[in-house]
Amino acid sequence: DVKVTQSSRYLVKRTGEKVFLECVQDMDHENMFWYRQDPGLGLRLIYFSYDVKMKEKGDIPEGYSVSREKKERFSLILESASTNQTSMYLCASSFTGTSGHHWGETQYFGPGTRLLVL
Amino acid sequence: AQKITQTQPGMFVQEKEAVTLDCTYDTSDQSYGLFWYKQPSSGEMIFLIYQGSYDEQNATEGRYSLNFQKARKSANLVISASQLGDSAMYFCAMREPSNDYKLSFGAGTTVTVRA
């Protein structure tokens, strides 16, 4: 079974704080993703990575950065948290698969982190 | 433009009955993939079923089946014999080459199964 874990289920931070969200997968997947989920908007891609030390912007990267120093770990960083970053954050991973493209096969998700910025 | 449209924000279904969740998509690619995920109140997104655009048969996985109508750009999820544990939010998603194979998600449909 694919296992994707996230460091916290719930997090409360103050405006202006630096926030780290950690994600770890144990299936040797090449690709990892960070999404945020807001009511009525579905999931929106923040950043993704298809290899160690590689990162690509998703649809809403503003206010976020990422780090991938090891294959199994993908971190999302909020440099200076703001109230509009209050959201549910979901990490996912996938194989590149036989198709050969970085987006690979099915994405498997972690349990999510509910972040509240006050 | 919205790539994935789920028009039903919420639905109620009686236990043991079937329920159909609507999903329409917008793409000009010939090759693409369609996914359904389930998100219980715990928050984790659980992969349910996948349909490739060139698959001739509708995908099925246990009690889940996908009613794929390519000409109508429709990929409805059918859950048969609903169980209380099926109460969750359900998301339709698409992956297409012209969008760098990124997953685009719909807004989701909340299903509540009544005993």
gemmi code that builds the backbone of each chain (N, CA, C; Angstrom):
import gemmi

chains = {
    "A": [
        ("ASP", (0.836, -1.205, 0.000), (0.000, 0.000, 0.000), (0.866, 1.248, 0.000)),
        ("VAL", (0.448, 2.197, -0.801), (1.140, 3.484, -0.816), (0.844, 4.221, 0.469)),
        ("LYS", (1.908, 4.788, 1.061), (1.705, 5.543, 2.279), (2.281, 6.936, 2.094)),
        ("VAL", (1.391, 7.925, 2.204), (1.826, 9.313, 2.162), (1.432, 9.925, 3.499)),
        ("THR", (2.391, 10.454, 4.202), (2.104, 11.035, 5.512), (2.435, 12.519, 5.511)),
        ("GLN", (1.691, 13.245, 6.305), (1.930, 14.685, 6.466), (2.167, 14.953, 7.942)),
        ("SER", (3.043, 15.902, 8.202), (3.570, 16.078, 9.557), (2.507, 16.474, 10.574)),
        ("SER", (1.503, 17.216, 10.142), (0.482, 17.662, 11.097), (-0.899, 17.529, 10.488)),
        ("ARG", (-1.875, 17.190, 11.289), (-3.252, 17.182, 10.806), (-3.882, 18.564, 10.957)),
        ("TYR", (-3.516, 19.231, 12.039), (-4.052, 20.564, 12.316), (-2.907, 21.473, 12.751)),
        ("LEU", (-2.984, 22.715, 12.293), (-1.922, 23.674, 12.607), (-2.545, 25.053, 12.747)),
        ("VAL", (-2.152, 25.769, 13.793), (-2.608, 27.144, 13.972), (-1.372, 28.030, 14.042)),
        ("LYS", (-1.328, 29.039, 13.196), (-0.175, 29.935, 13.129), (-0.646, 31.385, 13.125)),
        ("ARG", (0.297, 32.250, 13.407), (-0.004, 33.698, 13.411), (0.453, 34.307, 12.094)),
        ("THR", (-0.224, 35.365, 11.710), (0.166, 36.121, 10.512), (1.628, 36.526, 10.604)),
        ("GLY", (2.345, 36.301, 9.500), (3.752, 36.667, 9.448), (4.704, 35.554, 9.836)),
        ("GLU", (4.218, 34.502, 10.447), (5.083, 33.379, 10.820), (5.528, 32.598, 9.586)),
        ("LYS", (6.672, 31.962, 9.708), (7.137, 31.047, 8.658), (6.599, 29.659, 9.010)),
        ("VAL", (5.982, 29.028, 8.034), (5.311, 27.752, 8.287), (5.896, 26.672, 7.378)),
        ("PHE", (6.177, 25.523, 7.975), (6.688, 24.381, 7.218), (5.662, 23.253, 7.281)),
        ("LEU", (5.292, 22.761, 6.108), (4.448, 21.575, 6.032), (5.272, 20.479, 5.385)),
        ("GLU", (5.337, 19.346, 6.081), (6.183, 18.253, 5.606), (5.335, 17.117, 5.058)),
        ("CYS", (5.865, 16.483, 4.024), (5.190, 15.342, 3.412), (6.232, 14.264, 3.124)),
        ("VAL", (5.888, 13.035, 3.485), (6.800, 11.917, 3.253), (6.031, 10.779, 2.601)),
        ("GLN", (6.628, 10.179, 1.571), (6.022, 8.997, 0.940), (7.023, 7.852, 0.981)),
        ("ASP", (6.482, 6.646, 1.083), (7.357, 5.485, 1.287), (7.375, 4.544, 0.105)),
        ("MET", (6.939, 5.014, -1.061), (6.848, 4.113, -2.210), (7.846, 4.439, -3.310)),
        ("ASP", (8.837, 5.223, -2.993), (9.880, 5.529, -3.973), (9.315, 6.230, -5.221)),
        ("HIS", (8.264, 7.007, -5.043), (7.676, 7.743, -6.156), (8.578, 8.885, -6.595)),
        ("GLU", (8.645, 9.087, -7.911), (9.446, 10.191, -8.413), (8.753, 11.542, -8.214)),
        ("ASN", (7.436, 11.546, -8.373), (6.698, 12.803, -8.423), (5.999, 13.088, -7.104)),
        ("MET", (6.058, 14.341, -6.694), (5.327, 14.765, -5.500), (4.679, 16.116, -5.753)),
        ("PHE", (3.556, 16.337, -5.068), (2.699, 17.495, -5.360), (2.183, 18.110, -4.060)),
        ("TRP", (1.974, 19.407, -4.095), (1.256, 20.099, -3.026), (0.049, 20.809, -3.614)),
        ("TYR", (-1.108, 20.564, -2.977), (-2.361, 21.204, -3.366), (-2.923, 21.950, -2.147)),
        ("ARG", (-3.762, 22.929, -2.449), (-4.607, 23.457, -1.394), (-6.063, 23.258, -1.801)),
        ("GLN", (-6.891, 23.023, -0.812), (-8.289, 22.740, -1.071), (-9.152, 23.745, -0.328)),
        ("ASP", (-10.022, 24.406, -1.065), (-10.935, 25.390, -0.480), (-12.354, 25.079, -0.938)),
        ("PRO", (-13.333, 25.316, -0.086), (-14.733, 24.986, -0.433), (-15.154, 25.626, -1.745)),
        ("GLY", (-15.762, 24.818, -2.587), (-16.267, 25.317, -3.860), (-15.225, 25.463, -4.951)),
        ("LEU", (-13.942, 25.273, -4.607), (-12.872, 25.446, -5.592), (-12.159, 24.145, -5.917)),
        ("GLY", (-12.479, 23.091, -5.235), (-11.764, 21.836, -5.467), (-10.322, 21.942, -5.008)),
        ("LEU", (-9.451, 21.204, -5.648), (-8.020, 21.218, -5.325), (-7.287, 22.035, -6.374)),
        ("ARG", (-6.367, 22.841, -5.893), (-5.551, 23.641, -6.800), (-4.077, 23.360, -6.526)),
        ("LEU", (-3.333, 23.186, -7.602), (-1.928, 22.786, -7.494), (-1.055, 23.983, -7.166)),
        ("ILE", (-0.255, 23.835, -6.115), (0.633, 24.921, -5.695), (2.016, 24.739, -6.339)),
        ("TYR", (2.637, 23.605, -6.071), (3.947, 23.274, -6.614), (4.004, 21.766, -6.822)),
        ("PHE", (4.927, 21.354, -7.658), (5.191, 19.933, -7.795), (6.681, 19.704, -8.041)),
        ("SER", (7.072, 18.469, -7.898), (8.480, 18.101, -8.082), (8.528, 16.732, -8.731)),
        ("TYR", (9.349, 16.586, -9.750), (9.462, 15.277, -10.392), (10.815, 14.630, -10.160)),
        ("ASP", (11.608, 15.259, -9.291), (12.886, 14.647, -8.936), (13.474, 15.423, -7.768)),
        ("VAL", (14.454, 14.816, -7.142), (15.136, 15.490, -6.038), (15.707, 16.814, -6.524)),
        ("LYS", (15.507, 17.827, -5.726), (15.988, 19.187, -5.989), (15.318, 19.851, -7.192)),
        ("MET", (14.331, 19.189, -7.777), (13.606, 19.811, -8.881), (12.266, 20.316, -8.359)),
        ("LYS", (11.822, 21.442, -8.893), (10.516, 21.955, -8.512), (9.946, 22.745, -9.685)),
        ("GLU", (8.627, 22.709, -9.756), (7.927, 23.437, -10.796), (6.718, 24.136, -10.171)),
        ("LYS", (6.426, 25.333, -10.648), (5.255, 26.036, -10.144), (3.986, 25.402, -10.684)),
        ("GLY", (2.997, 25.381, -9.827), (1.679, 24.940, -10.242), (0.827, 26.137, -10.630)),
        ("ASP", (-0.441, 26.065, -10.310), (-1.361, 27.127, -10.720), (-1.398, 28.308, -9.756)),
        ("ILE", (-1.064, 28.069, -8.487), (-1.156, 29.154, -7.491), (0.082, 29.164, -6.591)),
        ("PRO", (1.276, 29.427, -7.126), (2.490, 29.345, -6.317), (2.772, 30.565, -5.441)),
        ("GLU", (2.070, 31.652, -5.673), (2.391, 32.902, -4.978), (2.255, 32.729, -3.462)),
        ("GLY", (3.280, 33.150, -2.762), (3.268, 33.087, -1.304), (3.803, 31.782, -0.735)),
        ("TYR", (4.206, 30.881, -1.633), (4.694, 29.567, -1.212), (6.058, 29.275, -1.841)),
        ("SER", (6.799, 28.406, -1.189), (7.990, 27.823, -1.803), (8.040, 26.361, -1.366)),
        ("VAL", (8.921, 25.592, -1.995), (9.024, 24.167, -1.689), (10.483, 23.758, -1.623)),
        ("SER", (10.661, 22.589, -1.046), (12.009, 22.019, -0.962), (11.906, 20.517, -1.101)),
        ("ARG", (12.799, 19.972, -1.935), (12.868, 18.513, -2.039), (14.334, 18.105, -2.032)),
        ("GLU", (14.836, 17.841, -0.861), (16.235, 17.452, -0.679), (16.409, 15.944, -0.765)),
        ("LYS", (15.358, 15.207, -0.442), (15.385, 13.755, -0.543), (14.174, 13.289, -1.334)),
        ("LYS", (14.311, 12.150, -1.959), (13.253, 11.660, -2.852), (11.933, 11.473, -2.111)),
        ("GLU", (12.006, 11.032, -0.880), (10.773, 10.689, -0.177), (10.107, 11.877, 0.519)),
        ("ARG", (10.753, 13.014, 0.533), (10.252, 14.131, 1.336), (10.080, 15.386, 0.493)),
        ("PHE", (8.915, 16.020, 0.656), (8.602, 17.237, -0.100), (7.986, 18.230, 0.876)),
        ("SER", (8.639, 19.368, 1.047), (8.192, 20.344, 2.041), (7.569, 21.554, 1.375)),
        ("LEU", (6.502, 22.028, 1.954), (5.862, 23.271, 1.511), (6.151, 24.338, 2.550)),
        ("ILE", (6.576, 25.496, 2.100), (6.967, 26.570, 3.012), (6.128, 27.808, 2.734)),
        ("LEU", (5.536, 28.326, 3.786), (4.859, 29.623, 3.711), (5.813, 30.620, 4.359)),
        ("GLU", (6.441, 31.444, 3.551), (7.507, 32.327, 4.045), (6.997, 33.309, 5.093)),
        ("SER", (5.810, 33.832, 4.877), (5.197, 34.773, 5.816), (3.693, 34.553, 5.736)),
        ("ALA", (3.196, 33.731, 6.648), (1.804, 33.286, 6.545), (0.834, 34.463, 6.585)),
        ("SER", (-0.209, 34.333, 5.782), (-1.265, 35.339, 5.764), (-2.605, 34.638, 5.960)),
        ("THR", (-3.602, 35.411, 6.368), (-4.911, 34.813, 6.673), (-5.531, 34.151, 5.442)),
        ("ASN", (-5.208, 34.652, 4.255), (-5.785, 34.031, 3.057), (-5.106, 32.715, 2.694)),
        ("GLN", (-4.147, 32.303, 3.492), (-3.557, 30.988, 3.313), (-4.158, 29.952, 4.276)),
        ("THR", (-5.149, 30.366, 5.021), (-5.929, 29.409, 5.806), (-6.627, 28.466, 4.838)),
        ("SER", (-6.344, 27.177, 4.975), (-6.849, 26.222, 3.992), (-6.497, 24.809, 4.433)),
        ("MET", (-6.954, 23.867, 3.630), (-6.547, 22.475, 3.774), (-5.447, 22.233, 2.743)),
        ("TYR", (-4.330, 21.677, 3.208), (-3.203, 21.410, 2.315), (-3.023, 19.911, 2.168)),
        ("LEU", (-2.970, 19.484, 0.919), (-2.857, 18.064, 0.615), (-1.595, 17.806, -0.198)),
        ("CYS", (-0.886, 16.778, 0.226), (0.302, 16.328, -0.480), (-0.061, 15.058, -1.246)),
        ("ALA", (0.567, 14.848, -2.393), (0.330, 13.642, -3.179), (1.633, 13.184, -3.823)),
        ("SER", (1.669, 11.907, -4.209), (2.838, 11.407, -4.923), (2.392, 10.416, -5.989)),
        ("SER", (3.265, 10.191, -6.971), (2.958, 9.231, -8.030), (4.237, 8.749, -8.681)),
        ("PHE", (4.141, 7.572, -9.324), (5.212, 7.096, -10.172), (5.195, 7.864, -11.493)),
        ("THR", (6.325, 7.896, -12.159), (6.331, 8.409, -13.527), (5.646, 7.418, -14.442)),
        ("GLY", (5.857, 6.147, -14.210), (5.111, 5.129, -14.931), (5.666, 4.828, -16.309)),
        ("THR", (5.053, 3.893, -16.961), (5.537, 3.440, -18.259), (5.319, 4.478, -19.344)),
        ("SER", (4.429, 5.409, -19.111), (4.188, 6.448, -20.111), (5.374, 7.385, -20.226)),
        ("GLY", (6.188, 7.442, -19.203), (7.437, 8.190, -19.291), (7.351, 9.656, -18.975)),
        ("HIS", (6.178, 10.205, -18.817), (6.130, 11.629, -18.524), (6.064, 11.834, -17.025)),
        ("HIS", (6.472, 13.020, -16.604), (6.663, 13.267, -15.184), (5.381, 13.183, -14.393)),
        ("TRP", (4.263, 13.405, -15.078), (3.024, 13.440, -14.333), (2.532, 12.055, -13.969)),
        ("GLY", (3.072, 11.093, -14.663), (2.918, 9.726, -14.207), (1.518, 9.206, -14.089)),
        ("GLU", (1.362, 8.317, -13.208), (0.135, 7.564, -13.061), (-0.729, 8.179, -11.954)),
        ("THR", (-1.513, 7.360, -11.330), (-2.426, 7.823, -10.289), (-1.674, 8.508, -9.163)),
        ("GLN", (-2.224, 9.617, -8.719), (-1.660, 10.308, -7.570), (-2.307, 9.784, -6.288)),
        ("TYR", (-1.455, 9.542, -5.293), (-1.916, 9.071, -3.994), (-1.698, 10.176, -2.975)),
        ("PHE", (-2.713, 10.398, -2.167), (-2.730, 11.565, -1.289), (-2.473, 11.216, 0.165)),
        ("GLY", (-1.930, 12.185, 0.879), (-1.819, 12.110, 2.321), (-3.115, 12.546, 2.980)),
        ("PRO", (-3.151, 12.548, 4.313), (-4.389, 12.850, 5.047), (-4.738, 14.330, 5.107)),
        ("GLY", (-3.811, 15.175, 4.695), (-4.106, 16.605, 4.693), (-3.715, 17.302, 5.977)),
        ("THR", (-3.410, 18.578, 5.864), (-3.141, 19.448, 7.016), (-4.095, 20.622, 6.946)),
        ("ARG", (-4.871, 20.776, 7.998), (-5.765, 21.946, 8.080), (-5.022, 23.068, 8.780)),
        ("LEU", (-4.730, 24.111, 8.027), (-3.952, 25.242, 8.547), (-4.863, 26.429, 8.784)),
        ("LEU", (-4.775, 26.969, 9.965), (-5.494, 28.191, 10.314), (-4.477, 29.267, 10.616)),
        ("VAL", (-4.571, 30.369, 9.894), (-3.662, 31.497, 10.128), (-4.470, 32.635, 10.754)),
        ("LEU", (-4.066, 33.021, 11.958), (-4.805, 34.051, 12.698), (-4.168, 35.421, 12.542)),
    ],
    "B": [
        ("ALA", (-11.356, 28.937, -18.171), (-12.561, 28.124, -18.310), (-12.444, 26.901, -17.402)),
        ("GLN", (-13.564, 26.540, -16.836), (-13.594, 25.390, -15.942), (-13.347, 24.129, -16.751)),
        ("LYS", (-12.366, 23.327, -16.326), (-12.092, 22.095, -17.057), (-12.969, 20.945, -16.592)),
        ("ILE", (-13.280, 20.926, -15.321), (-14.110, 19.875, -14.755), (-15.310, 20.519, -14.073)),
        ("THR", (-16.488, 20.066, -14.418), (-17.707, 20.613, -13.827), (-18.487, 19.524, -13.117)),
        ("GLN", (-18.718, 19.747, -11.843), (-19.575, 18.866, -11.075), (-20.740, 19.724, -10.603)),
        ("THR", (-21.903, 19.471, -11.147), (-23.038, 20.377, -10.953), (-23.817, 20.123, -9.666)),
        ("GLN", (-23.544, 19.010, -9.012), (-24.306, 18.639, -7.816), (-23.467, 18.924, -6.574)),
        ("PRO", (-23.742, 19.994, -5.866), (-22.955, 20.276, -4.658), (-23.171, 19.222, -3.573)),
        ("GLY", (-24.425, 18.736, -3.471), (-24.726, 17.756, -2.428), (-25.855, 16.840, -2.848)),
        ("MET", (-25.796, 15.592, -2.361), (-26.826, 14.620, -2.686), (-27.101, 13.744, -1.476)),
        ("PHE", (-28.371, 13.317, -1.378), (-28.745, 12.346, -0.361), (-29.136, 11.056, -1.075)),
        ("VAL", (-28.742, 9.935, -0.495), (-29.112, 8.648, -1.083), (-29.464, 7.685, 0.056)),
        ("GLN", (-30.433, 6.848, -0.211), (-30.835, 5.850, 0.773), (-29.851, 4.684, 0.723)),
        ("GLU", (-29.565, 4.155, 1.895), (-28.686, 2.984, 1.972), (-29.189, 1.887, 1.040)),
        ("LYS", (-28.261, 1.218, 0.373), (-28.497, 0.098, -0.551), (-28.961, 0.559, -1.930)),
        ("GLU", (-29.227, 1.824, -2.106), (-29.594, 2.305, -3.437), (-28.348, 2.730, -4.204)),
        ("ALA", (-28.510, 2.889, -5.513), (-27.418, 3.374, -6.349), (-27.492, 4.900, -6.465)),
        ("VAL", (-26.351, 5.504, -6.683), (-26.311, 6.954, -6.866), (-25.346, 7.281, -8.008)),
        ("THR", (-25.728, 8.269, -8.790), (-24.886, 8.705, -9.911), (-24.405, 10.124, -9.663)),
        ("LEU", (-23.100, 10.306, -9.736), (-22.498, 11.625, -9.563), (-22.040, 12.134, -10.921)),
        ("ASP", (-22.487, 13.326, -11.264), (-22.216, 13.855, -12.596), (-20.850, 14.523, -12.684)),
        ("CYS", (-20.231, 14.361, -13.841), (-18.967, 15.035, -14.115), (-18.881, 15.293, -15.607)),
        ("THR", (-18.711, 16.523, -15.996), (-18.410, 16.842, -17.398), (-17.070, 17.535, -17.444)),
        ("TYR", (-16.401, 17.386, -18.567), (-15.044, 17.912, -18.679), (-14.877, 18.629, -20.001)),
        ("ASP", (-13.839, 19.407, -20.052), (-13.564, 20.211, -21.244), (-12.109, 20.032, -21.633)),
        ("THR", (-11.883, 19.453, -22.794), (-10.527, 19.305, -23.298), (-10.563, 19.214, -24.813)),
        ("SER", (-9.493, 19.647, -25.432), (-9.364, 19.474, -26.878), (-8.346, 18.385, -27.202)),
        ("ASP", (-7.750, 17.798, -26.162), (-6.813, 16.703, -26.370), (-7.558, 15.435, -26.759)),
        ("GLN", (-6.880, 14.592, -27.537), (-7.472, 13.308, -27.913), (-7.209, 12.251, -26.844)),
        ("SER", (-6.078, 12.399, -26.188), (-5.701, 11.443, -25.159), (-5.731, 12.122, -23.798)),
        ("TYR", (-6.447, 11.554, -22.875), (-6.535, 12.140, -21.527), (-7.006, 11.062, -20.566)),
        ("GLY", (-6.904, 11.359, -19.286), (-7.333, 10.410, -18.268), (-8.310, 11.063, -17.310)),
        ("LEU", (-9.250, 10.283, -16.837), (-10.266, 10.775, -15.911), (-10.215, 9.964, -14.622)),
        ("PHE", (-10.318, 10.636, -13.504), (-10.190, 10.009, -12.195), (-11.360, 10.418, -11.313)),
        ("TRP", (-11.682, 9.531, -10.398), (-12.579, 9.877, -9.299), (-11.876, 9.581, -7.982)),
        ("TYR", (-12.018, 10.541, -7.065), (-11.477, 10.402, -5.719), (-12.601, 10.586, -4.713)),
        ("LYS", (-12.413, 9.926, -3.574), (-13.350, 10.060, -2.452), (-12.620, 10.733, -1.298)),
        ("GLN", (-13.276, 11.682, -0.650), (-12.668, 12.335, 0.502), (-13.624, 12.258, 1.686)),
        ("PRO", (-13.377, 11.328, 2.605), (-14.210, 11.271, 3.823), (-13.922, 12.478, 4.703)),
        ("SER", (-14.657, 12.570, 5.783), (-14.483, 13.724, 6.680), (-13.085, 13.761, 7.285)),
        ("SER", (-12.396, 12.640, 7.289), (-11.029, 12.601, 7.818), (-10.056, 13.412, 6.951)),
        ("GLY", (-10.429, 13.648, 5.706), (-9.620, 14.536, 4.870), (-8.800, 13.857, 3.796)),
        ("GLU", (-8.486, 12.595, 3.956), (-7.622, 11.934, 2.982), (-8.353, 11.710, 1.664)),
        ("MET", (-7.686, 11.980, 0.569), (-8.242, 11.738, -0.769), (-7.924, 10.310, -1.167)),
        ("ILE", (-8.966, 9.534, -1.452), (-8.796, 8.124, -1.776), (-9.126, 7.911, -3.240)),
        ("PHE", (-8.165, 7.359, -3.976), (-8.381, 7.072, -5.385), (-9.408, 5.963, -5.544)),
        ("LEU", (-10.386, 6.174, -6.427), (-11.443, 5.188, -6.628), (-11.334, 4.473, -7.965)),
        ("ILE", (-11.220, 5.247, -9.045), (-11.376, 4.640, -10.364), (-10.764, 5.550, -11.405)),
        ("TYR", (-10.276, 4.921, -12.481), (-9.622, 5.641, -13.580), (-10.208, 5.189, -14.918)),
        ("GLN", (-10.364, 6.163, -15.818), (-10.820, 5.866, -17.182), (-9.908, 6.582, -18.166)),
        ("GLY", (-9.292, 5.849, -19.064), (-8.501, 6.463, -20.123), (-9.396, 6.799, -21.300)),
        ("SER", (-9.041, 7.846, -22.021), (-9.915, 8.303, -23.099), (-10.034, 7.286, -24.225)),
        ("TYR", (-9.037, 6.410, -24.353), (-9.096, 5.404, -25.422), (-9.582, 4.048, -24.941)),
        ("ASP", (-9.908, 3.981, -23.665), (-10.430, 2.711, -23.149), (-11.816, 2.471, -23.736)),
        ("GLU", (-12.001, 1.291, -24.287), (-13.287, 1.006, -24.930), (-14.357, 0.622, -23.933)),
        ("GLN", (-13.909, 0.012, -22.849), (-14.876, -0.408, -21.829), (-14.964, 0.653, -20.736)),
        ("ASN", (-16.132, 0.784, -20.171), (-16.271, 1.632, -18.985), (-15.538, 0.978, -17.824)),
        ("ALA", (-14.833, 1.807, -17.054), (-14.070, 1.277, -15.921), (-15.006, 0.839, -14.803)),
        ("THR", (-14.629, -0.238, -14.145), (-15.367, -0.675, -12.962), (-14.365, -1.096, -11.884)),
        ("GLU", (-14.713, -0.799, -10.635), (-13.913, -1.213, -9.483), (-14.881, -1.516, -8.342)),
        ("GLY", (-15.194, -2.795, -8.202), (-16.113, -3.174, -7.143), (-17.469, -2.523, -7.331)),
        ("ARG", (-17.902, -1.742, -6.348), (-19.209, -1.086, -6.433), (-19.160, 0.215, -7.226)),
        ("TYR", (-17.986, 0.596, -7.684), (-17.841, 1.828, -8.457), (-17.754, 1.510, -9.937)),
        ("SER", (-18.477, 2.264, -10.721), (-18.339, 2.171, -12.167), (-18.386, 3.575, -12.747)),
        ("LEU", (-17.755, 3.697, -13.883), (-17.676, 5.004, -14.514), (-18.462, 4.933, -15.817)),
        ("ASN", (-19.446, 5.778, -15.942), (-20.252, 5.861, -17.157), (-19.614, 6.897, -18.076)),
        ("PHE", (-18.767, 6.412, -18.972), (-17.953, 7.290, -19.826), (-18.661, 7.488, -21.157)),
        ("GLN", (-19.005, 8.739, -21.441), (-19.622, 9.084, -22.719), (-18.744, 10.147, -23.370)),
        ("LYS", (-17.868, 9.665, -24.215), (-16.811, 10.517, -24.760), (-17.375, 11.657, -25.589)),
        ("ALA", (-18.354, 11.364, -26.428), (-18.896, 12.408, -27.310), (-19.543, 13.527, -26.497)),
        ("ARG", (-20.085, 13.182, -25.371), (-20.720, 14.175, -24.515), (-19.750, 14.758, -23.498)),
        ("LYS", (-18.524, 14.257, -23.481), (-17.501, 14.673, -22.516), (-18.056, 14.552, -21.099)),
        ("SER", (-18.502, 13.367, -20.828), (-19.136, 13.085, -19.549), (-18.494, 11.848, -18.927)),
        ("ALA", (-18.276, 11.875, -17.623), (-17.635, 10.752, -16.926), (-18.289, 10.605, -15.562)),
        ("ASN", (-19.501, 10.146, -15.559), (-20.260, 10.053, -14.320), (-19.855, 8.838, -13.500)),
        ("LEU", (-19.817, 9.004, -12.207), (-19.502, 7.910, -11.287), (-20.801, 7.310, -10.772)),
        ("VAL", (-20.889, 6.005, -10.833), (-22.048, 5.303, -10.287), (-21.584, 4.466, -9.094)),
        ("ILE", (-22.218, 4.691, -7.969), (-21.948, 3.877, -6.785), (-23.172, 2.996, -6.570)),
        ("SER", (-22.965, 1.715, -6.628), (-24.104, 0.802, -6.459), (-24.190, 0.366, -4.996)),
        ("ALA", (-25.386, 0.005, -4.587), (-25.608, -0.533, -3.241), (-24.924, 0.332, -2.174)),
        ("SER", (-25.336, 1.575, -2.095), (-24.682, 2.547, -1.202), (-24.633, 2.049, 0.237)),
        ("GLN", (-23.514, 2.389, 0.893), (-23.314, 2.043, 2.295), (-23.093, 3.325, 3.086)),
        ("LEU", (-23.320, 3.242, 4.383), (-23.140, 4.438, 5.213), (-21.722, 4.986, 5.090)),
        ("GLY", (-20.782, 4.100, 4.899), (-19.383, 4.519, 4.760), (-19.081, 5.234, 3.453)),
        ("ASP", (-20.052, 5.276, 2.559), (-19.858, 6.006, 1.303), (-20.097, 7.499, 1.478)),
        ("SER", (-20.615, 7.890, 2.619), (-20.830, 9.321, 2.880), (-19.490, 10.027, 2.852)),
        ("ALA", (-19.348, 10.958, 1.938), (-18.054, 11.625, 1.728), (-18.224, 12.667, 0.627)),
        ("MET", (-17.129, 13.362, 0.362), (-17.092, 14.246, -0.796), (-16.402, 13.492, -1.926)),
        ("TYR", (-16.890, 13.670, -3.150), (-16.349, 12.967, -4.301), (-15.891, 13.988, -5.334)),
        ("PHE", (-14.671, 13.764, -5.807), (-14.073, 14.680, -6.776), (-13.788, 13.962, -8.083)),
        ("CYS", (-14.144, 14.616, -9.154), (-13.774, 14.181, -10.493), (-12.531, 14.970, -10.900)),
        ("ALA", (-11.611, 14.320, -11.606), (-10.372, 14.998, -12.006), (-9.951, 14.519, -13.387)),
        ("MET", (-9.204, 15.349, -14.086), (-8.746, 15.016, -15.436), (-7.266, 15.337, -15.566)),
        ("ARG", (-6.600, 14.500, -16.320), (-5.203, 14.741, -16.650), (-5.092, 14.773, -18.166)),
        ("GLU", (-4.467, 15.813, -18.697), (-4.385, 15.973, -20.152), (-3.011, 16.509, -20.544)),
        ("PRO", (-2.516, 16.082, -21.699), (-1.177, 16.506, -22.138), (-1.054, 18.012, -22.314)),
        ("SER", (-2.092, 18.655, -22.818), (-1.988, 20.096, -23.090), (-1.895, 20.906, -21.812)),
        ("ASN", (-2.207, 20.306, -20.682), (-2.072, 20.970, -19.387), (-0.886, 20.375, -18.642)),
        ("ASP", (0.124, 19.968, -19.403), (1.313, 19.357, -18.826), (0.969, 18.171, -17.926)),
        ("TYR", (-0.106, 17.476, -18.248), (-0.536, 16.302, -17.506), (-0.897, 16.598, -16.060)),
        ("LYS", (-1.135, 17.859, -15.750), (-1.537, 18.192, -14.379), (-2.957, 17.720, -14.141)),
        ("LEU", (-3.248, 17.374, -12.909), (-4.603, 16.985, -12.549), (-5.442, 18.233, -12.311)),
        ("SER", (-6.579, 18.320, -13.026), (-7.538, 19.397, -12.775), (-8.725, 18.788, -12.058)),
        ("PHE", (-9.141, 19.415, -10.964), (-10.212, 18.874, -10.143), (-11.490, 19.686, -10.295)),
        ("GLY", (-12.620, 18.989, -10.153), (-13.891, 19.675, -10.014), (-14.072, 20.159, -8.596)),
        ("ALA", (-15.191, 20.842, -8.362), (-15.463, 21.429, -7.039), (-15.943, 20.386, -6.039)),
        ("GLY", (-16.348, 19.224, -6.525), (-16.740, 18.141, -5.633), (-18.246, 18.048, -5.418)),
        ("THR", (-18.674, 16.844, -5.047), (-20.067, 16.567, -4.693), (-20.084, 15.863, -3.348)),
        ("THR", (-20.872, 16.384, -2.421), (-20.994, 15.744, -1.112), (-22.136, 14.740, -1.153)),
        ("VAL", (-21.836, 13.511, -0.802), (-22.855, 12.455, -0.757), (-23.118, 12.087, 0.695)),
        ("THR", (-24.385, 12.069, 1.042), (-24.784, 11.635, 2.379), (-25.699, 10.425, 2.223)),
        ("VAL", (-25.298, 9.320, 2.821), (-26.078, 8.090, 2.735), (-26.929, 7.985, 3.990)),
        ("ARG", (-28.215, 7.820, 3.791), (-29.163, 7.728, 4.919), (-29.507, 6.274, 5.194)),
        ("ALA", (-29.593, 5.929, 6.465), (-29.960, 4.550, 6.846), (-31.452, 4.304, 6.618)),
    ],
}
model = gemmi.Model(1)
for chain_id, residues in chains.items():
    chain = gemmi.Chain(chain_id)
    for i, (resn, *xyz) in enumerate(residues, 1):
        res = gemmi.Residue()
        res.name, res.seqid = resn, gemmi.SeqId(i, " ")
        for name, pos in zip(("N", "CA", "C"), xyz):
            atom = gemmi.Atom()
            atom.name, atom.element = name, gemmi.Element(name[0])
            atom.pos, atom.b_iso = gemmi.Position(*pos), 0.0
            res.add_atom(atom)
        chain.add_residue(res)
    model.add_chain(chain)
structure = gemmi.Structure()
structure.add_model(model)
structure.setup_entities()
